[in-house]
Amino acid sequence: MHDQNIKGEKRMVIQEKKRSGRVSSFVLDTLHVIVGILIVILAVLAFLNPDENRILFPAIFLLAALLNFANGYDRFHNNRGKKKKRFAGAALMTAGVGLFLLCVVSALTIWWG
């Protein structure tokens, strides 16, 4: 009787992990769609009239940084024990930090350049 209770508890923990993984995947997919649409819209506006819309370039870099950092965090967090995938997640987060720095530099050159 006690062994069945332990097996039931393990099954519930596994089901919770699968459910939270699906929620995480849904949130990440939703983020991809929303940020992707925003990046495309901002990029079209920025390239149609770059002189008037140059402030959009830092926003594009910021959205790209957000997307890379979210992807990297998800890959790093969900792949415990898998060194190559965790390394890829760390690389994506590093790229996100680099894009954020590019956003800051771009904004500074626009405002004070």
N, C-alpha and C positions, 0 to 999 in steps of 0.2 A: 504494500500500500504506500509506504514511504517513497519507494523508488519511482512509482508512477507519478507521485506529486512532484518530485524533482524533475522528471522528464517533462511534465507539463509546464513547469516554470521555465525550463530551458527553451521549450517551444515558444512560449510567450515572449521571451527575450528576443529570440530570433525573428519572430513576427514583428516586434516593435522596431528592430533594426531595419528590416525590409521596408516598413511603413515610413520610417524617418528618412530612409534613403530615397524613397519615391517622392516625399515632400521636398527634400533637398534638390532632387533632380528637377522637379516641377518649378521650383523657385529659380533655379539656375537657367532653365529654358525660358522662363518668362522674362528674366533679366536680359538674356541674349536678344530676345525679340524686341523688347522695348528700347534697349540701348542701341541695338542695330538700326532700328528705324530712326531714332534720334540722330545717330551719327550720319546716316545717309542724308537726311533732311538738312542738317547743319552743313555738311560738306557741299551739297548742291548750292545752298545759299551762299556759302563762303566763296565758291569758285565762280559763281555768276557775277558777283561784284566784290572782288577781294579788297578793294580800298575801303569801301563802306562797311563791309562785314568782317573785317580782320579780327574783331574781338571773338568771332566764332571759333577761330583756330585753337585757342587755349581750351575752350569748352569741348572741342572734338578730342583733344589730347586727354583731357580729364575723363571723359566717358570711356575712351580706350583704356586708360589706366584702371578705371573701375572694373571694366570687363576682364582685363588680364588678372588683376588681383583677385577677383571673385573666382575665376577659373582656377588659379593657382592654389588658393586656399582650399577650394573644394577637392582638388586632386591631392593636395598634401594631407588634408584631414581624413579623407576616406580611404587612403591606401597605407594604413599602418602595416609595417613589415615588408612592404614592397619598395625597396630602395630606389629603383629606377623611376617609378611613378612619383614617389615623393620628391626625388630630385627634379623631375620635370615640373612638379608643382612649385617647388622653390624657385626654379628658373622663371616660371610664369609670374610669380609674385615679384621677382627682381625686375622683370620687364615692366610690370605695373608701376613699380617705384620709379623706374627710368622714364616712363611716359608721364608720370606725375611731375617729375623734375623738368621735363620738356614743357609741360603745361605752365609751370611757374616761370621758366625762362621766357617762354613765348609771351606770357601775360606781361612780364616786366618790360620786355622790349617794346611791346605795343604801347603800354602806358607811359613809359619814360623814354622811348626811343624816338 
